[in-house]
């Protein structure tokens, strides 16, 4: 395991917000949702305020006016105007960041050098990723081999059918560690073990800043649901007998099922508190997603209770990092990647 401070220390989380979230490729959500009814909106990536615009393509900018640094939008604010207007002195910008107007600056003033600071942004299968420091490795290198695993599921063509918000009293890394092992499944996940053998599958060893593996479905089981039956439709071109569990650093967990895709998007709020947005995506014709949502809500809550107990234990002055079991090899991959990041080394080997 990582040292105790990695899960409990406020200074460590502050460092992670800048170096793991702001300086990497953080998922800020789905483009179709972020752009719905708005032309620009505020977001926070790690510890950096960002403004997203939706003109000819999705873009990200530092949320700071080039005049005196006033925020262009407050946290959580959005606008449907065709230009971005600073509320302090009225400087305005096109959605591509070019200065549109700089009131009362004089005829000799040249606004060209004062375009908004643009940040790298990429759309991948419908999700928008932002690098808020502008210093990350190329996005293709960040993804590495995860691309070939996700592509057959075509998540960009699926429709959001359900979403749950959870506040989990646990460190964000503990939640990811729990996601990447089923060593715990026989003791806390009876529903999961009925439809998927906890010792099945294997973990991937491919390039990129991610960790993941697959698990099998039991004979006669159609999908991950409480009764093993699917109330949806099979996704064409995917393996009907397996579920892939992929964790793309730093904050997007992607669970690929034969008939739906589920994601967990994590936002650390404190060393011992993480906000989780859990979303379920299905083909448009699926009317009732409850068969999958009910199963995973039960399973999620079992996981959250375990993670919260781990957090309380880690906060004990008597806690010491313990050994990992052979079945926790994906956890080893994850904590090793985190450790490389702490040391300033590339995340992907």
C-alpha positions as a Markdown table, in Angstrom:
| # | Residue | x | y | z |
|---|---|---|---|---|
| 1 | Unk | 0.0 | 0.0 | 0.0 |
| 2 | Unk | 0.9 | 3.7 | -0.1 |
| 3 | Unk | 1.9 | 5.4 | 3.1 |
| 4 | Unk | -0.8 | 6.5 | 5.5 |
| 5 | Unk | -0.3 | 10.2 | 4.6 |
| 6 | Unk | -1.4 | 9.5 | 1.0 |
| 7 | Unk | -4.9 | 8.8 | 2.4 |
| 8 | Unk | -5.1 | 11.3 | 5.2 |
| 9 | Unk | -2.9 | 14.3 | 4.7 |
| 10 | Unk | -4.4 | 17.5 | 3.5 |
| 11 | Unk | -1.1 | 18.7 | 2.0 |
| 12 | Unk | -0.9 | 15.5 | 0.0 |
| 13 | Unk | -4.3 | 16.0 | -1.5 |
| 14 | Unk | -3.4 | 19.7 | -2.3 |
| 15 | Unk | -0.4 | 18.4 | -4.2 |
| 16 | Unk | -2.5 | 15.8 | -6.0 |
| 17 | Unk | -5.1 | 18.4 | -7.1 |
| 18 | Unk | -2.3 | 20.3 | -8.8 |
| 19 | Unk | -0.1 | 17.5 | -10.1 |
| 20 | Unk | -2.5 | 14.6 | -10.6 |
| 21 | Unk | -5.8 | 16.4 | -11.6 |
| 22 | Unk | -4.8 | 19.8 | -13.0 |
| 23 | Unk | -1.6 | 18.6 | -14.6 |
| 24 | Unk | -3.1 | 15.4 | -16.1 |
| 25 | Unk | -6.1 | 14.7 | -18.3 |
| 26 | Unk | -9.1 | 15.0 | -16.0 |
| 27 | Unk | -12.6 | 14.1 | -17.2 |
| 28 | Unk | -15.0 | 17.0 | -16.6 |
| 29 | Unk | -18.1 | 15.3 | -18.0 |
| 30 | Unk | -20.0 | 14.5 | -21.1 |
| 31 | Unk | -19.9 | 17.1 | -23.9 |
| 32 | Unk | -23.6 | 16.8 | -24.7 |
| 33 | Unk | -24.6 | 17.6 | -21.1 |
| 34 | Unk | -22.0 | 20.3 | -20.5 |
| 35 | Unk | -23.1 | 22.2 | -23.7 |
| 36 | Unk | -26.8 | 21.7 | -23.3 |
| 37 | Unk | -28.4 | 25.1 | -23.3 |
| 38 | Unk | -25.2 | 27.0 | -22.8 |
| 39 | Unk | -22.3 | 28.5 | -24.7 |
| 40 | Unk | -19.8 | 28.6 | -21.9 |
| 41 | Unk | -19.6 | 27.4 | -18.3 |
| 42 | Unk | -17.3 | 27.4 | -15.3 |
| 43 | Unk | -15.5 | 24.3 | -14.1 |
| 44 | Unk | -12.7 | 23.4 | -11.8 |
| 45 | Unk | -9.9 | 21.0 | -12.8 |
| 46 | Unk | -7.9 | 20.0 | -9.8 |
| 47 | Unk | -7.2 | 23.3 | -8.1 |
| 48 | Unk | -7.4 | 25.5 | -11.2 |
| 49 | Unk | -10.5 | 27.4 | -12.3 |
| 50 | Unk | -11.4 | 26.7 | -15.9 |
| 51 | Unk | -14.0 | 28.0 | -18.4 |
| 52 | Unk | -15.4 | 25.7 | -21.0 |
| 53 | Unk | -16.8 | 27.1 | -24.3 |
| 54 | Unk | -18.9 | 25.5 | -27.0 |
| 55 | Unk | -18.5 | 27.2 | -30.3 |
| 56 | Unk | -17.1 | 25.5 | -33.3 |
| 57 | Unk | -15.7 | 22.9 | -30.9 |
| 58 | Unk | -15.4 | 22.4 | -27.2 |
| 59 | Unk | -12.5 | 24.5 | -25.8 |
| 60 | Unk | -11.1 | 25.2 | -22.3 |
| 61 | Unk | -9.6 | 28.4 | -21.1 |
| 62 | Unk | -8.2 | 29.7 | -17.8 |
| 63 | Unk | -11.1 | 31.3 | -16.1 |
| 64 | Unk | -9.4 | 34.7 | -15.7 |
| 65 | Unk | -9.8 | 37.9 | -17.6 |
| 66 | Unk | -6.7 | 39.2 | -19.4 |
| 67 | Unk | -7.3 | 42.7 | -18.1 |
| 68 | Unk | -7.1 | 42.5 | -14.3 |
| 69 | Unk | -7.6 | 38.8 | -13.7 |
| 70 | Unk | -11.2 | 38.9 | -12.6 |
| 71 | Unk | -13.0 | 35.5 | -12.9 |
| 72 | Unk | -15.1 | 35.4 | -16.1 |
| 73 | Unk | -17.6 | 33.1 | -14.5 |
| 74 | Unk | -18.2 | 32.1 | -10.9 |
| 75 | Unk | -17.9 | 28.5 | -9.9 |
| 76 | Unk | -20.9 | 26.6 | -11.2 |
| 77 | Unk | -22.1 | 29.5 | -13.4 |
| 78 | Unk | -23.0 | 29.2 | -17.1 |
| 79 | Unk | -24.2 | 31.5 | -19.8 |
| 80 | Unk | -26.0 | 31.2 | -23.2 |
| 81 | Unk | -24.5 | 34.5 | -24.6 |
| 82 | Unk | -22.6 | 34.3 | -27.8 |
| 83 | Unk | -19.6 | 36.0 | -26.2 |
| 84 | Unk | -17.9 | 35.9 | -22.8 |
| 85 | Unk | -18.2 | 39.2 | -20.9 |
| 86 | Unk | -16.1 | 39.9 | -17.8 |
| 87 | Unk | -18.3 | 41.3 | -15.1 |
| 88 | Unk | -15.6 | 43.6 | -13.7 |
| 89 | Unk | -14.7 | 46.0 | -16.6 |
| 90 | Unk | -16.7 | 44.7 | -19.5 |
| 91 | Unk | -14.0 | 43.1 | -21.6 |
| 92 | Unk | -15.6 | 40.6 | -23.9 |
| 93 | Unk | -14.3 | 37.6 | -25.8 |
| 94 | Unk | -15.4 | 35.3 | -28.6 |
| 95 | Unk | -15.9 | 31.7 | -27.8 |
| 96 | Unk | -12.5 | 31.0 | -29.3 |
| 97 | Unk | -10.9 | 33.3 | -26.8 |
| 98 | Unk | -10.2 | 36.2 | -29.0 |
| 99 | Unk | -10.8 | 39.7 | -27.5 |
| 100 | Unk | -14.1 | 41.0 | -29.0 |
| 101 | Unk | -14.2 | 44.4 | -27.1 |
| 102 | Unk | -12.0 | 46.2 | -24.6 |
| 103 | Unk | -14.0 | 49.3 | -23.6 |
| 104 | Unk | -12.3 | 52.6 | -23.1 |
| 105 | Unk | -8.8 | 51.2 | -23.7 |
| 106 | Unk | -8.0 | 53.9 | -26.3 |
| 107 | Unk | -7.7 | 53.8 | -30.1 |
| 108 | Unk | -4.0 | 52.8 | -29.9 |
| 109 | Unk | -4.7 | 49.7 | -27.9 |
| 110 | Unk | -4.0 | 46.4 | -29.7 |
| 111 | Unk | -6.1 | 43.6 | -28.2 |
| 112 | Unk | -4.5 | 40.8 | -30.3 |
| 113 | Unk | -1.9 | 39.7 | -27.6 |
| 114 | Unk | -4.6 | 39.4 | -24.9 |
| 115 | Unk | -6.5 | 36.4 | -26.1 |
| 116 | Unk | -7.7 | 34.1 | -23.3 |
| 117 | Unk | -5.2 | 31.5 | -22.2 |
| 118 | Unk | -6.3 | 28.3 | -23.9 |
| 119 | Unk | -5.8 | 25.0 | -22.2 |
| 120 | Unk | -5.6 | 21.5 | -23.9 |
| 121 | Unk | -9.0 | 19.9 | -24.2 |
| 122 | Unk | -9.9 | 16.6 | -25.9 |
| 123 | Unk | -13.2 | 14.8 | -26.6 |
| 124 | Unk | -13.0 | 11.0 | -26.3 |
| 125 | Unk | -16.1 | 8.8 | -26.8 |
| 126 | Unk | -18.3 | 11.7 | -25.7 |
| 127 | Unk | -16.4 | 12.7 | -22.6 |
| 128 | Unk | -14.5 | 16.0 | -22.3 |
| 129 | Unk | -11.0 | 15.9 | -20.8 |
| 130 | Unk | -9.0 | 19.0 | -19.8 |
| 131 | Unk | -5.4 | 19.5 | -18.9 |
| 132 | Unk | -5.5 | 22.6 | -16.8 |
| 133 | Unk | -1.8 | 23.3 | -16.5 |
| 134 | Unk | -1.1 | 22.7 | -20.2 |
| 135 | Unk | 1.8 | 20.4 | -19.3 |
| 136 | Unk | 0.4 | 16.9 | -19.7 |
| 137 | Unk | 1.7 | 14.3 | -22.1 |
| 138 | Unk | -0.2 | 14.0 | -25.4 |
| 139 | Unk | -3.7 | 12.6 | -24.9 |
| 140 | Unk | -3.0 | 9.6 | -27.1 |
| 141 | Unk | -0.1 | 8.6 | -24.8 |
| 142 | Unk | -2.3 | 9.1 | -21.8 |
| 143 | Unk | -4.9 | 6.7 | -23.2 |
| 144 | Unk | -2.5 | 4.1 | -24.6 |
| 145 | Unk | -4.1 | 0.7 | -24.9 |
| 146 | Unk | -7.4 | 1.6 | -23.3 |
| 147 | Unk | -8.6 | 2.8 | -26.7 |
| 148 | Unk | -8.9 | -0.6 | -28.2 |
| 149 | Unk | -10.9 | -1.9 | -25.2 |
| 150 | Unk | -13.4 | 0.9 | -25.1 |
| 151 | Unk | -13.9 | 1.4 | -28.9 |
| 152 | Unk | -16.2 | -1.6 | -29.5 |
| 153 | Unk | -18.7 | -0.3 | -27.0 |
| 154 | Unk | -19.1 | 3.0 | -28.8 |
| 155 | Unk | -20.2 | 4.9 | -25.6 |
| 156 | Unk | -20.5 | 8.1 | -27.6 |
| 157 | Unk | -23.6 | 6.6 | -29.3 |
| 158 | Unk | -25.2 | 5.6 | -26.0 |
| 159 | Unk | -27.7 | 7.7 | -24.0 |
| 160 | Unk | -27.6 | 8.7 | -20.4 |
| 161 | Unk | -30.6 | 6.9 | -18.8 |
| 162 | Unk | -29.8 | 7.2 | -15.1 |
| 163 | Unk | -27.4 | 9.0 | -12.7 |
| 164 | Unk | -26.7 | 8.8 | -9.0 |
| 165 | Unk | -24.6 | 11.2 | -6.9 |
| 166 | Unk | -22.8 | 9.8 | -3.9 |
| 167 | Unk | -20.7 | 11.6 | -1.2 |
| 168 | Unk | -18.3 | 8.9 | 0.1 |
| 169 | Unk | -16.3 | 9.5 | 3.3 |
| 170 | Unk | -13.2 | 8.0 | 1.9 |
| 171 | Unk | -10.0 | 9.0 | 0.1 |
| 172 | Unk | -10.4 | 9.0 | -3.7 |
| 173 | Unk | -7.5 | 6.5 | -4.2 |
| 174 | Unk | -9.1 | 4.0 | -1.8 |
| 175 | Unk | -12.2 | 4.0 | -3.9 |
| 176 | Unk | -10.2 | 3.3 | -7.0 |
| 177 | Unk | -8.2 | 0.6 | -5.2 |
| 178 | Unk | -11.5 | -1.1 | -4.1 |
| 179 | Unk | -12.8 | -0.9 | -7.7 |
| 180 | Unk | -9.8 | -2.7 | -9.0 |
| 181 | Unk | -10.0 | -5.9 | -6.9 |
| 182 | Unk | -12.6 | -8.6 | -6.2 |
| 183 | Unk | -10.7 | -10.1 | -3.3 |
| 184 | Unk | -13.4 | -8.5 | -1.1 |
| 185 | Unk | -16.3 | -9.6 | -3.2 |
| 186 | Unk | -17.2 | -13.0 | -1.4 |
| 187 | Unk | -17.5 | -11.1 | 1.9 |
| 188 | Unk | -19.5 | -8.0 | 1.0 |
| 189 | Unk | -21.0 | -8.6 | -2.5 |
| 190 | Unk | -23.4 | -11.6 | -2.5 |
| 191 | Unk | -25.4 | -10.1 | -5.3 |
| 192 | Unk | -22.3 | -9.7 | -7.5 |
| 193 | Unk | -21.0 | -13.2 | -6.7 |
| 194 | Unk | -24.3 | -14.7 | -7.9 |
| 195 | Unk | -23.8 | -13.4 | -11.4 |
| 196 | Unk | -20.0 | -13.2 | -11.8 |
| 197 | Unk | -17.3 | -15.5 | -10.2 |
| 198 | Unk | -15.2 | -13.2 | -8.0 |
| 199 | Unk | -12.0 | -15.1 | -9.0 |
| 200 | Unk | -12.7 | -14.9 | -12.7 |
| 201 | Unk | -10.9 | -12.9 | -15.4 |
| 202 | Unk | -7.6 | -11.3 | -15.6 |
| 203 | Unk | -6.0 | -7.8 | -15.6 |
| 204 | Unk | -4.6 | -5.9 | -18.6 |
| 205 | Unk | -1.0 | -5.0 | -19.0 |
| 206 | Unk | -1.0 | -2.4 | -21.8 |
| 207 | Unk | 0.5 | 1.1 | -22.2 |
| 208 | Unk | -1.3 | 4.2 | -20.9 |
| 209 | Unk | -2.2 | 5.9 | -17.6 |
| 210 | Unk | -4.9 | 3.5 | -16.6 |
| 211 | Unk | -5.4 | 0.2 | -14.8 |
| 212 | Unk | -8.1 | -2.4 | -15.6 |
| 213 | Unk | -9.2 | -6.0 | -16.1 |
| 214 | Unk | -12.1 | -8.2 | -17.0 |
| 215 | Unk | -14.4 | -10.6 | -15.2 |
| 216 | Unk | -16.7 | -13.3 | -16.6 |
| 217 | Unk | -20.4 | -13.8 | -16.3 |
| 218 | Unk | -21.6 | -17.1 | -14.8 |
| 219 | Unk | -23.2 | -19.6 | -17.3 |
| 220 | Unk | -26.8 | -18.6 | -18.1 |
| 221 | Unk | -26.3 | -15.0 | -16.9 |
| 222 | Unk | -26.9 | -12.2 | -19.4 |
| 223 | Unk | -25.5 | -9.2 | -17.6 |
| 224 | Unk | -24.8 | -7.7 | -14.2 |
| 225 | Unk | -28.3 | -7.4 | -12.6 |
| 226 | Unk | -29.9 | -8.8 | -9.5 |
| 227 | Unk | -31.4 | -11.8 | -11.4 |
| 228 | Unk | -28.8 | -12.0 | -14.1 |
| 229 | Unk | -31.3 | -11.0 | -16.8 |
| 230 | Unk | -31.0 | -8.1 | -19.1 |
| 231 | Unk | -33.8 | -5.6 | -19.6 |
| 232 | Unk | -31.9 | -3.9 | -22.4 |
| 233 | Unk | -30.5 | -4.9 | -25.8 |
| 234 | Unk | -27.0 | -6.4 | -26.5 |
| 235 | Unk | -24.4 | -4.0 | -27.7 |
| 236 | Unk | -23.2 | -5.2 | -31.1 |
| 237 | Unk | -19.6 | -6.4 | -31.6 |
| 238 | Unk | -18.8 | -6.8 | -27.9 |
| 239 | Unk | -18.0 | -9.9 | -25.9 |
| 240 | Unk | -21.3 | -11.0 | -24.4 |
| 241 | Unk | -19.7 | -13.1 | -21.6 |
| 242 | Unk | -17.4 | -10.5 | -20.0 |
| 243 | Unk | -17.4 | -7.2 | -18.2 |
| 244 | Unk | -14.4 | -4.9 | -18.4 |
| 245 | Unk | -13.5 | -2.6 | -15.4 |
| 246 | Unk | -11.2 | 0.2 | -16.5 |
| 247 | Unk | -9.8 | 3.1 | -14.4 |
| 248 | Unk | -8.5 | 6.0 | -16.5 |
| 249 | Unk | -6.2 | 8.2 | -14.4 |
| 250 | Unk | -7.1 | 10.2 | -12.5 |
| 251 | Unk | -10.9 | 10.2 | -12.1 |
| 252 | Unk | -12.9 | 8.1 | -14.6 |
| 253 | Unk | -13.9 | 4.5 | -13.9 |
| 254 | Unk | -15.5 | 2.8 | -17.0 |
| 255 | Unk | -17.4 | -0.4 | -16.6 |
| 256 | Unk | -18.2 | -2.0 | -19.9 |
| 257 | Unk | -21.1 | -4.5 | -19.9 |
| 258 | Unk | -22.6 | -6.5 | -22.7 |
| 259 | Unk | -25.7 | -4.3 | -22.8 |
| 260 | Unk | -24.7 | -1.0 | -21.1 |
| 261 | Unk | -21.8 | 1.2 | -20.0 |
| 262 | Unk | -21.5 | 2.5 | -16.4 |
| 263 | Unk | -19.0 | 5.2 | -15.3 |
| 264 | Unk | -17.9 | 6.6 | -12.0 |
| 265 | Unk | -16.5 | 10.1 | -12.1 |
| 266 | Unk | -14.6 | 11.1 | -9.0 |
| 267 | Unk | -13.9 | 14.5 | -7.4 |
| 268 | Unk | -11.9 | 14.6 | -4.2 |
| 269 | Unk | -13.3 | 17.1 | -1.8 |
| 270 | Unk | -11.1 | 16.4 | 1.2 |
| 271 | Unk | -8.6 | 13.6 | 2.2 |
| 272 | Unk | -11.5 | 11.7 | 3.6 |
| 273 | Unk | -14.3 | 12.8 | 1.3 |
| 274 | Unk | -15.0 | 12.1 | -2.4 |
| 275 | Unk | -17.9 | 13.1 | -4.6 |
| 276 | Unk | -18.9 | 10.4 | -7.1 |
| 277 | Unk | -21.1 | 10.8 | -10.1 |
| 278 | Unk | -22.3 | 7.4 | -11.3 |
| 279 | Unk | -23.9 | 7.3 | -14.7 |
| 280 | Unk | -25.5 | 4.6 | -16.8 |
| 281 | Unk | -25.5 | 4.7 | -20.6 |
| 282 | Unk | -27.7 | 2.5 | -22.9 |
| 283 | Unk | -28.9 | 2.3 | -26.5 |
| 284 | Unk | -31.6 | 5.0 | -27.1 |
| 285 | Unk | -34.4 | 2.4 | -27.4 |
| 286 | Unk | -34.0 | 1.0 | -23.8 |
| 287 | Unk | -36.9 | 2.4 | -21.8 |
| 288 | Unk | -36.2 | 1.0 | -18.3 |
| 289 | Unk | -32.6 | 0.9 | -17.0 |
| 290 | Unk | -33.6 | -0.1 | -13.5 |
| 291 | Unk | -32.3 | -3.7 | -13.8 |
| 292 | Unk | -28.8 | -2.4 | -14.0 |
| 293 | Unk | -29.2 | 0.7 | -11.8 |
| 294 | Unk | -30.7 | -1.3 | -8.9 |
| 295 | Unk | -28.0 | -3.9 | -9.0 |
| 296 | Unk | -25.2 | -1.3 | -9.0 |
| 297 | Unk | -26.7 | 1.0 | -6.5 |
| 298 | Unk | -26.7 | -2.0 | -4.0 |
| 299 | Unk | -23.2 | -2.9 | -5.0 |
| 300 | Unk | -22.0 | 0.7 | -4.9 |
| 301 | Unk | -23.3 | 1.2 | -1.4 |
| 302 | Unk | -21.6 | -2.0 | -0.2 |
| 303 | Unk | -18.4 | -0.7 | -1.7 |
| 304 | Unk | -18.8 | 2.8 | -0.1 |
| 305 | Unk | -19.4 | 1.3 | 3.3 |
| 306 | Unk | -16.2 | -0.7 | 3.0 |
| 307 | Unk | -14.2 | 2.2 | 1.7 |
| 308 | Unk | -15.4 | 4.4 | 4.5 |
| 309 | Unk | -14.4 | 1.8 | 7.0 |
| 310 | Unk | -10.9 | 1.6 | 5.4 |
| 311 | Unk | -10.7 | 5.4 | 5.7 |
| 312 | Unk | -11.5 | 5.3 | 9.4 |
| 313 | Unk | -8.9 | 2.6 | 9.9 |
| 314 | Unk | -6.3 | 4.6 | 8.0 |
| 315 | Unk | -6.9 | 7.6 | 10.2 |
| 316 | Unk | -6.0 | 5.5 | 13.3 |
| 317 | Unk | -2.6 | 6.3 | 14.7 |
| 318 | Unk | -2.0 | 2.6 | 14.8 |
| 319 | Unk | -2.4 | 2.0 | 11.1 |
| 320 | Unk | 0.5 | 0.7 | 9.1 |
| 321 | Unk | 0.4 | -0.2 | 5.4 |
| 322 | Unk | -0.2 | -3.9 | 4.9 |
| 323 | Unk | 0.8 | -6.4 | 2.2 |
| 324 | Unk | -1.2 | -6.9 | -1.0 |
| 325 | Unk | -2.6 | -10.4 | -1.9 |
| 326 | Unk | -1.9 | -12.0 | -5.3 |
| 327 | Unk | -5.5 | -11.3 | -6.3 |
| 328 | Unk | -4.8 | -7.6 | -5.8 |
| 329 | Unk | -2.4 | -7.3 | -8.7 |
| 330 | Unk | -4.4 | -4.4 | -10.2 |
| 331 | Unk | -4.2 | -2.6 | -6.9 |
| 332 | Unk | -0.5 | -3.0 | -7.1 |
| 333 | Unk | -0.5 | -1.6 | -10.6 |
| 334 | Unk | -2.5 | 1.4 | -9.4 |
| 335 | Unk | -0.5 | 2.3 | -6.3 |
| 336 | Unk | 2.7 | 1.8 | -8.3 |
| 337 | Unk | 1.4 | 4.3 | -10.9 |
| 338 | Unk | 0.5 | 6.7 | -8.1 |
| 339 | Unk | 4.0 | 6.3 | -6.6 |
| 340 | Unk | 5.6 | 7.0 | -9.9 |
| 341 | Unk | 3.5 | 10.2 | -10.1 |
| 342 | Unk | 4.6 | 11.2 | -6.6 |
| 343 | Unk | 8.2 | 10.9 | -7.8 |
| 344 | Unk | 7.7 | 12.9 | -10.9 |
| 345 | Unk | 8.1 | 9.9 | -13.2 |
| 346 | Unk | 5.8 | 9.0 | -16.2 |
| 347 | Unk | 2.6 | 7.3 | -15.1 |
| 348 | Unk | 2.7 | 4.8 | -17.9 |
| 349 | Unk | 5.5 | 2.2 | -18.2 |
